[in-house]
Amino acid sequence: MSKAHRVYQTIPFLALFLFGSFNLIAQTVPLNTPVLEEYMRRMQLLGKLGGNSSFAIRPLYPVDAFKRYNGIDLDSTFTDFDTSSFHRKYGKDDEGTLMAMPYTYRTQFNSEYPFGLNNGAMIPNRGFQHVLSGGVYLEQGGFSFQFMPELLIAQNREFSGFPIEHQATILFYYEYMNRIDMPERFGESSYVRFLPGQSSIRYNLEGFSVGVSTENLWWGPSRRNSLILSNNAPGFLHLTANTRKPIETPVGHFEGQMIAGFLNGSRFLPPHADYNIQNNPVHIPKRTVDGRYLSGIILSYQPKWVPGLFLGYSATNQLYRADMDRLGDYVPFFNGQKGFNNVENPIRDKRQQFSSGFFRWISQEGHFEFYGEFGTNGNSRRLSEFMITPERNRGFTLGFSNLMPLKREGSFLQISAEMTQTGQTIRESIRNLDTWYIHDHVRHGYTNRGQVLGVGYGPAANVNWIELAWVKDFNRIGFHFERIVYNNDFYYFRYEASKDWRNKYVDLVPSLVADWRFGNLLVHGNFQYVNTLNYMWFLENQPDQYFVPGLDRKNFVATLGVSYILK
């Protein structure tokens, strides 16, 4: 038995020991915890949580950021340390903390084909899939230990993916599939994984923290789609140095994080990988040793003179570990390599780089927020070139949210909207395959375990989303509508020559959403009807008729999340 196998066998027994011995609540609020993140964001707009946190670097540390006694019990109604059998302070002056983390169960059902984003450990799946998590949090002196593993169980039922009848298109499709690790289906049987989940070991000093973590990260101000880092894929092992709260200075408040981590491949093939055209295989195998290194930095600044305004910058740099040979490969500060794109630069070209600038403006008096993020795929362009054509290789997000008081005390009407575009508008960028999240050299793309780290709908997705909801405290009942255009770059790349513009792959998704608190139980439900037009860009041509129905499909999606916070 290998040493690694013995370690994996030990993990479940360690988990049982920790659950049974301590029964401990997390200092951070993990990104996949139902209800709590939406609640915190609303409470900030209502002025009930501090206005100095940008919400652009998550997970959050409510104890430090919002001066709360308990990181999960934000309104002091869930737990009581004096009477609790699970949570306790210990030692002289109560310097030690022992807490139970929320026990969380999340499940999703897709009736016909995979749909969903920002669901952490979950995979593209037809049928049911379930994620169970829970654990402990221990803090002693400056050290903290958070153990919150996740167990994923997915039916992974067979479904119709990219049509093999799409013979004229599959070669174009593989221009993208050969540059990203994004399989349609994770194997041919049920899928079970035990993951470290939202776990970390840290040393904390005042408002700063350094350590090792596998937690999901979210960078940027948006609610639905983050250009650089989101919780769409499982968390990855990384070193982190970050602030735990906004740091006050004479010129304003600062927040930041720097990471260095390791990404893994899915080990699954894209669809029809054995297909040949004129005896040439469409699939080009990726590296067998697929370990990749990701470094990144994000900074957020709130000017002292403009309350409610946050300005920020983030950047990431990814490459294969086998290609690392200089300082700029290890840290995100020296990876620009500015110059013309049409001039060969081996150092720059082996890296996949993203950068973005963002803002968020909140008005606690008006219960309103407005935010945006503008990013570039590759940060090697010179300033003069960027000023001439800022739209080249760009992606952006714009969004707002407004809470309007209703007659019933504590009730609000929440109106929100968000627009994200990563599809390109410059023909040269589309023809050169300068598409977000794919890469010529790092051919696993910007992914971890087969899922994109940024916008969850994949390369070159354009998304429009609106929300209308009634909210009160933890509770929300709302209607969402979303329009998703999948890989718009591929659409133009494939159909420009034929001038056949009927095949755009679009989802129209109305949703009913509910969040509710029942005592110490938080429940989230999301019920979606996915109306797909031209599934996988497929349309059956009829010589005597131009306007014909495409491969239009329907899908029902139900998502349920339950989190119990121990008293």
C-alpha positions in Angstrom: 0.0 0.0 0.0 1.4 3.4 -1.0 2.1 6.1 1.5 -0.4 8.4 -0.2 -3.1 5.7 -0.1 -2.5 5.3 3.7 -2.9 9.0 4.2 -6.2 9.0 2.3 -7.4 6.1 4.4 -6.5 8.0 7.6 -8.5 11.1 6.7 -12.0 9.7 7.4 -10.9 8.4 10.8 -9.4 11.8 11.6 -12.7 13.4 10.6 -14.6 11.1 12.9 -12.3 11.8 15.7 -12.6 15.6 15.3 -16.4 15.5 14.9 -16.8 13.2 17.9 -14.2 14.9 20.2 -14.7 18.6 19.6 -18.0 19.1 17.7 -16.8 22.5 16.9 -18.2 27.1 13.7 -15.9 28.5 11.1 -14.1 31.8 11.5 -14.6 32.3 7.8 -18.0 32.0 6.1 -17.3 29.3 3.3 -18.5 30.4 -0.1 -20.7 27.4 -0.5 -22.7 27.9 2.8 -26.4 28.4 1.9 -28.0 31.8 2.7 -25.3 33.5 4.7 -23.3 35.3 2.0 -26.5 36.9 0.5 -27.6 37.8 4.0 -24.3 39.6 4.8 -24.3 41.5 1.6 -27.8 42.8 2.2 -27.0 43.7 5.8 -24.1 45.8 4.7 -26.4 47.7 2.3 -28.8 48.3 5.2 -26.0 49.6 7.4 -26.2 46.7 9.9 -22.7 45.5 9.0 -19.6 47.7 8.6 -19.3 49.6 5.3 -15.5 49.2 5.1 -15.5 45.7 3.6 -15.4 45.6 -0.2 -16.8 42.0 -0.5 -14.2 41.6 -3.3 -12.0 39.1 -1.4 -13.8 36.1 -0.1 -14.3 34.1 2.0 -15.0 36.7 4.6 -13.9 36.8 8.3 -16.9 38.4 10.0 -15.3 38.3 13.5 -12.6 40.6 12.3 -14.3 42.4 9.4 -17.6 43.2 11.2 -16.5 43.0 14.9 -18.7 40.0 15.6 -18.2 37.6 18.6 -18.9 34.6 16.4 -18.1 34.4 12.7 -21.3 32.5 11.8 -23.7 33.9 14.3 -24.0 37.3 12.7 -27.0 38.6 14.7 -26.2 36.8 18.0 -29.3 34.5 17.8 -27.9 31.2 16.8 -25.5 30.2 19.5 -24.7 30.9 23.1 -21.2 30.1 24.3 -22.3 30.1 28.0 -24.8 27.3 27.5 -23.5 25.5 24.3 -22.4 21.9 24.5 -20.4 22.4 21.3 -18.7 25.8 21.2 -16.5 27.2 23.9 -13.9 29.6 24.9 -11.1 28.3 27.0 -7.8 29.2 28.7 -6.8 32.3 30.5 -8.8 35.4 29.3 -10.6 33.1 26.9 -7.8 33.2 24.4 -8.7 29.8 22.9 -11.8 29.1 20.7 -13.3 25.7 20.0 -16.3 25.7 17.6 -18.5 23.4 15.5 -18.8 24.4 11.9 -22.2 24.3 10.1 -23.3 20.9 9.0 -24.2 21.5 5.3 -26.0 19.4 2.7 -26.4 20.5 -0.9 -28.1 18.6 -3.7 -28.8 19.3 -7.3 -31.0 17.5 -9.9 -30.7 18.0 -13.7 -33.3 16.2 -15.7 -31.7 16.1 -19.2 -28.2 17.6 -19.3 -25.7 19.4 -17.0 -26.5 23.0 -16.0 -25.2 25.1 -13.1 -22.3 27.2 -11.9 -20.6 28.4 -8.7 -21.3 25.1 -6.9 -17.8 24.3 -5.7 -17.2 20.5 -5.5 -20.1 19.6 -7.8 -19.5 18.5 -11.3 -21.3 18.8 -14.7 -23.9 16.1 -14.0 -27.2 14.7 -15.2 -29.4 13.3 -12.4 -28.8 13.9 -8.7 -25.6 14.9 -7.0 -25.0 15.6 -3.3 -22.3 17.4 -1.3 -22.0 16.9 2.5 -19.7 18.9 4.6 -19.1 19.8 8.3 -16.1 20.0 10.6 -14.4 22.0 13.3 -12.6 25.3 14.0 -9.9 25.6 16.6 -8.0 28.8 17.5 -5.2 29.0 20.0 -3.0 32.1 20.4 -2.2 33.2 16.9 -2.8 29.8 15.3 -6.1 28.6 13.8 -7.1 25.2 12.3 -10.2 24.9 10.2 -11.2 21.4 9.0 -14.2 21.2 6.8 -14.0 18.3 4.3 -16.5 17.7 1.5 -18.0 14.4 0.3 -19.3 14.5 -3.3 -21.6 11.8 -4.6 -22.9 12.2 -8.2 -25.2 9.9 -10.3 -23.3 11.1 -13.5 -26.0 9.6 -15.8 -25.4 9.5 -19.5 -26.8 12.4 -21.6 -26.6 13.6 -25.2 -23.7 16.0 -25.5 -21.9 17.4 -28.6 -23.6 15.6 -31.5 -21.4 13.3 -33.5 -23.7 14.2 -36.5 -22.1 17.6 -36.2 -19.2 16.3 -38.4 -18.5 19.6 -40.2 -18.1 21.4 -36.9 -16.2 19.0 -34.7 -12.8 20.0 -36.1 -13.5 23.6 -35.2 -14.8 22.5 -31.8 -11.5 20.7 -31.0 -9.6 23.9 -31.7 -11.0 24.9 -28.3 -11.2 21.5 -26.6 -7.4 20.9 -27.3 -6.7 24.2 -25.4 -8.7 23.5 -22.2 -9.5 20.7 -19.8 -13.3 20.9 -19.7 -14.9 17.5 -20.3 -18.6 17.2 -20.9 -18.9 14.1 -18.6 -16.6 12.9 -15.8 -16.4 9.2 -16.7 -19.1 6.7 -17.5 -20.3 5.7 -14.0 -21.2 7.3 -10.7 -18.7 9.8 -9.4 -17.6 9.9 -5.7 -14.9 12.1 -4.2 -13.7 13.0 -0.7 -12.1 16.4 -0.8 -10.4 18.6 1.8 -13.0 21.3 1.1 -13.0 24.5 3.1 -10.0 23.7 5.3 -7.0 25.7 6.4 -4.1 26.1 8.8 -3.1 29.7 9.5 -1.1 32.0 11.7 -3.0 35.2 12.4 -1.6 38.5 13.7 -3.9 41.4 14.2 -5.7 41.9 10.9 -3.4 39.7 8.9 -3.2 35.9 8.2 -0.7 33.6 6.5 -1.2 29.9 6.0 -2.1 26.9 3.8 -5.7 26.5 2.6 -7.9 24.5 0.2 -10.9 26.9 0.5 -12.7 28.3 -2.5 -11.8 31.8 -3.3 -13.8 34.6 -4.9 -12.0 37.7 -6.3 -13.9 40.7 -7.5 -17.1 42.6 -6.5 -19.7 40.7 -8.6 -22.5 38.5 -7.2 -22.9 36.0 -10.1 -19.8 35.9 -12.3 -16.2 36.6 -11.4 -13.7 37.1 -14.2 -10.6 35.9 -12.2 -11.5 33.6 -9.4 -14.9 32.1 -8.3 -16.3 29.0 -6.5 -17.3 27.4 -9.8 -14.5 24.7 -9.4 -13.4 22.8 -6.4 -11.0 24.6 -4.1 -7.3 24.0 -4.7 -4.3 23.8 -2.4 -2.6 27.1 -2.0 -0.4 29.2 0.2 -2.1 32.5 1.2 -1.1 35.8 2.8 -4.1 38.0 3.3 -5.9 40.6 5.4 -8.7 39.4 7.6 -10.3 42.9 7.8 -10.0 46.3 6.1 -6.7 47.8 7.4 -7.1 51.4 8.4 -4.4 53.9 7.3 -4.3 57.8 7.1 -5.5 57.6 3.5 -8.2 55.0 3.8 -8.8 51.2 4.2 -6.9 48.5 2.4 -7.6 44.8 1.8 -5.5 42.3 0.0 -4.5 38.7 -0.7 -1.5 36.9 -2.4 -1.7 33.2 -3.2 0.5 30.5 -4.7 -1.3 27.3 -5.4 -1.4 24.1 -7.4 -4.0 23.1 -10.0 -5.0 19.6 -11.2 -6.5 18.1 -14.3 -9.7 16.2 -14.6 -8.1 13.1 -16.2 -11.2 12.8 -18.4 -11.4 13.2 -22.2 -13.6 15.6 -24.2 -16.4 14.1 -26.3 -15.6 11.9 -29.3 -11.9 12.1 -28.6 -11.3 9.0 -30.9 -12.9 10.7 -33.9 -10.8 11.1 -37.1 -11.2 13.3 -40.1 -9.3 12.1 -43.2 -7.2 9.8 -40.9 -6.3 12.7 -38.7 -7.4 12.6 -35.0 -9.3 15.6 -33.8 -8.0 15.2 -30.3 -4.4 16.1 -29.4 -3.5 14.5 -26.0 -2.4 16.9 -23.2 0.5 16.5 -21.0 0.4 13.3 -18.8 2.0 15.2 -15.9 -0.5 18.0 -15.8 0.5 19.8 -12.5 0.2 23.5 -12.8 1.2 26.4 -10.6 -1.0 29.5 -10.1 0.1 32.7 -8.4 -2.1 35.7 -7.9 -2.6 39.0 -6.1 -5.6 41.2 -5.4 -5.7 44.6 -3.7 -8.7 46.7 -2.7 -8.6 50.4 -1.6 -11.3 52.5 0.0 -10.4 56.2 -0.2 -10.8 58.1 3.0 -12.4 61.0 1.2 -15.0 59.0 -0.7 -17.0 56.8 1.7 -18.6 53.8 0.1 -16.2 53.6 -2.9 -13.8 50.7 -3.4 -11.2 50.5 -6.1 -9.2 47.3 -6.8 -6.8 45.4 -9.0 -6.2 41.6 -9.4 -3.9 39.5 -11.5 -3.1 35.8 -11.9 -0.3 33.9 -13.6 -0.5 30.1 -14.5 2.0 27.8 -16.0 3.1 24.1 -15.9 5.4 23.4 -13.0 7.9 21.8 -15.3 8.3 25.1 -17.1 9.2 27.1 -14.0 12.7 28.5 -14.1 12.7 32.1 -13.0 11.4 34.5 -10.3 8.6 35.8 -12.5 7.2 32.3 -12.7 6.7 32.1 -8.9 5.3 35.5 -7.9 2.7 37.6 -9.7 4.7 40.8 -9.7 7.2 40.2 -12.5 5.1 38.4 -15.1 4.2 41.2 -17.5 6.8 40.8 -20.3 5.3 43.8 -22.1 5.6 43.8 -25.9 3.9 43.3 -29.2 1.7 40.2 -29.4 2.9 39.3 -32.9 6.5 39.1 -31.7 7.5 35.7 -30.3 8.3 35.7 -26.6 8.9 32.2 -25.2 8.8 33.4 -21.6 5.5 35.2 -22.0 3.9 32.6 -24.2 4.3 29.7 -21.8 2.2 31.5 -19.2 -1.5 32.1 -19.0 -2.1 35.5 -17.5 -5.2 37.5 -16.5 -5.6 40.9 -14.8 -8.5 43.1 -13.9 -9.4 46.4 -12.4 -12.7 46.7 -10.5 -14.8 49.1 -8.4 -17.8 48.9 -6.0 -19.8 51.8 -4.7 -22.3 51.3 -1.9 -24.7 53.7 -0.3 -25.9 52.5 3.1 -28.3 55.4 3.3 -29.9 54.5 -0.1 -29.5 50.7 0.4 -27.8 50.6 -3.1 -24.6 49.2 -4.7 -23.1 49.5 -8.1 -20.1 47.5 -9.2 -18.0 46.6 -12.2 -14.9 44.7 -13.3 -12.8 45.1 -16.5 -10.3 42.4 -17.2 -7.7 41.4 -19.9 -6.8 38.0 -21.1 -3.0 38.4 -20.9 -1.4 41.3 -19.2 1.6 41.8 -21.6 0.2 44.7 -23.6 1.9 48.0 -23.5 -0.1 51.0 -22.2 -0.1 52.8 -25.6 -1.6 49.7 -27.3 -4.2 49.3 -24.6 -5.2 53.0 -25.0 -5.7 52.5 -28.7 -7.8 49.3 -28.5 -8.9 48.7 -24.9 -11.5 46.2 -26.2 -8.9 43.7 -27.4 -9.0 40.5 -25.4 -11.2 42.1 -22.7 -13.9 40.8 -20.4 -16.2 42.8 -18.2 -18.9 42.7 -15.6 -21.4 45.4 -14.5 -24.1 45.0 -11.9 -26.2 46.7 -9.3 -28.5 45.9 -6.4 -31.1 48.1 -4.7 -33.2 47.4 -1.6 -36.4 49.4 -1.5 -38.4 49.5 1.9 -41.9 48.0 1.9 -44.7 48.9 4.3 -44.1 46.0 6.5 -41.3 46.8 8.9 -38.0 45.1 8.0 -39.2 44.0 4.5 -37.6 45.1 1.3 -38.0 44.7 -2.4 -34.7 43.8 -3.9 -34.0 44.6 -7.5 -30.6 43.4 -8.9 -29.1 42.9 -12.3 -25.7 41.8 -13.7 -24.1 41.6 -17.2 -21.0 39.7 -18.0 -19.2 39.5 -21.4 -16.1 37.5 -22.1 -16.8 36.9 -25.8 -14.6 39.0 -28.1 -15.7 41.8 -30.5 -12.5 42.0 -32.5 -12.3 39.6 -35.5 -8.5 39.2 -35.2 -8.8 38.1 -31.5 -11.5 35.5 -32.5 -9.4 34.1 -35.4 -6.3 34.0 -33.2 -8.2 32.0 -30.5 -7.5 34.7 -27.9 -10.5 33.4 -26.0 -10.8 33.7 -22.3 -9.7 30.6 -20.3 -8.1 28.6 -23.2 -4.4 28.7 -24.0 -2.0 27.5 -26.7 0.7 26.3 -24.3 -1.1 25.7 -21.0 -3.5 23.4 -22.8 -5.4 22.5 -19.6 -6.6 26.1 -19.7 -7.7 28.1 -16.7 -9.3 25.2 -14.9 -9.1 23.0 -11.8 -10.3 19.4 -11.9 -12.0 20.0 -15.2 -14.0 23.2 -14.3 -13.3 26.8 -15.1 -11.9 29.0 -12.2 -13.6 32.2 -13.5 -17.0 32.6 -15.2 -18.7 29.2 -14.7 -20.4 29.1 -18.1 -17.0 28.6 -19.7 -14.9 30.3 -22.4 -16.3 33.4 -24.2 -19.7 33.3 -22.3 -22.0 36.3 -22.4 -24.5 36.5 -19.6 -27.4 38.8 -18.6 -29.1 38.2 -15.2 -31.9 40.0 -13.4 -33.5 39.5 -10.0 -36.8 40.7 -8.3 -37.2 39.5 -4.7 -38.9 40.1 -1.4 -36.4 40.0 1.4 -36.5 40.2 5.2 -33.6 39.4 7.5 -32.4 35.9 6.4 -35.4 35.3 4.2 -35.8 35.8 0.5 -38.4 34.8 -2.1 -37.5 35.9 -5.6 -37.7 35.5 -9.4 -34.6 35.4 -11.5 -34.2 35.4 -15.3 -30.9 34.7 -17.1 -29.8 34.7 -20.7 -26.6 32.8 -21.5 -24.8 32.8 -24.8 -22.2 30.0 -24.7 -18.8 30.4 -26.3 -19.6 33.3 -28.6 -16.0 33.3 -30.0 -16.5 29.7 -31.2 -19.8 30.7 -32.9 -18.1 33.4 -35.0 -15.0 31.3 -35.5 -17.0 28.4 -36.9 -19.7 30.2 -38.9 -18.0 33.2 -40.3 -16.9 31.4 -43.5 -20.4 30.0 -44.2 -22.2 33.1 -43.2 -24.8 30.9 -41.5 -25.8 32.9 -38.4 -28.7 30.7 -37.3 -26.8 28.5 -34.8 -26.1 30.6 -31.7 -26.2 28.4 -28.6 -28.4 30.2 -26.0 -30.1 29.3 -22.7 -33.1 31.2 -21.4 -33.5 30.4 -17.7 -36.4 31.6 -15.5 -35.8 30.7 -11.8 -37.7 30.7 -8.5 -35.4 31.2 -5.6 -36.1 31.0 -1.8 -34.0 31.4 1.3 -35.5 30.8 4.7 -34.5 30.5 8.3 -36.1 27.9 10.6 -34.5 28.4 14.0 -30.9 27.3 13.5 -31.6 25.7 10.1 -30.9 27.7 7.0 -32.5 26.5 3.7 -31.9 27.6 0.1 -34.0 26.4 -2.8 -33.6 27.2 -6.5 -35.9 25.8 -9.2 -35.0 26.5 -12.8 -36.5 25.8 -16.2 -33.7 25.8 -18.9 -34.9 26.5 -22.4 -32.0 25.8 -24.7 -31.9 27.1 -28.3 -29.6 25.3 -30.8 -28.1 23.0 -28.2 -24.3 22.7 -28.9 -24.7 25.0 -31.9 -26.5 22.2 -33.8 -29.1 22.8 -36.5 -30.2 20.3 -39.2 -29.9 21.9 -42.6 -32.8 21.6 -45.0 -31.9 22.7 -48.6 -35.3 24.1 -49.4 -35.9 25.9 -46.1 -33.6 28.5 -44.4 -35.5 29.1 -41.2 -35.7 25.7 -39.5 -35.8 24.8 -35.8 -32.4 24.0 -34.3 -31.8 21.3 -31.7 -33.9 23.0 -29.0 -34.0 21.2 -25.7 -35.6 21.6 -22.2 -34.1 20.9 -18.8 -35.5 21.1 -15.3 -33.0 21.9 -12.5 -33.7 21.8 -8.8 -31.1 22.9 -6.2 -31.5 22.5 -2.5 -29.0 23.6 0.2 -29.5 23.1 4.0 -27.1 24.3 6.7 -27.5 23.6 10.4 -25.7 25.9 12.8 -25.2 24.1 16.1 -26.4 25.9 19.2 
